[in-house]
């Protein structure tokens, strides 16, 4: 009896582990908030016909992180992100507070840093008769009809990570192109610093990227407003830390052949930024 039970149980456990690893346990219930979504006191956010046309496309499962599930549009130009409420709910009140901070990060990005984060729409609370029902296709090809009025989501242009872009340049021995991309990223950071926008997550290679040739923030869940960042002495220190602790070590690890040359250009770019 024990052997029979194990023969039944083991495949189930293996499949459950595989399913969770592959999908992040995505189900329609996973993107439905166990917490009340703030209704908001003003009129519902406006949505254009162009935006409705984007949302009427089917979206296919792209991946997941701690905070969100991501789905790619049929035309491969947009990403629809839904919050992983199950991840936050399992941590109780601590998870709820964390979720609130993530929402605040996306709201800040949408209100004050929309261009740099390529955000097209942020829907943080439920609405009525405003949005279409979209089709999500999960990683097993199963289709799910999701009424967008009832869930929180983010619509963002699809970019490629800075890691992918810089690797593309360096794999082709295009050192000048890699330098240019890093300079673009630094310009974006300084623009945000001067507005008091700060990102707690220093993972520059994966949390930033490029879309249509411009730098962007792919993940904005950990940004916040810090007016002290407007002080050049403060943001210069932060940018130096980002360079020395994240960017240069990455170059040393994966592209030691080019690290010294690119590091010199980074130092030069920092000097130019610090003079202005």
Secondary structure, DSSP 4 states (H G I P E B T S, - for coil): -HHHHHHHHHHHHHHHHHHHHHHSS--GGGGS-SSPPP--SSPPPP--HHHHHHHTS-EEEEEE-SSEEEEEETTSSEEEEEE-HHHHHTTHHHHHHHHHHHHHHHHHHHHH-HHHHTEEEEE-S--SSSS-EEEEE-TTS-EEEEEGGGS-EEEEE--EEHHHHHHHHHHTT-HHHHHHHHHHHHHHHHHHHTTTEEES---HHHHEEEETTEEEES--TTEEE-GGGGSHHHHHHHHHHHIIIIIHHHHHHH-HHHHHHHHHHHHHHHHHHHH-
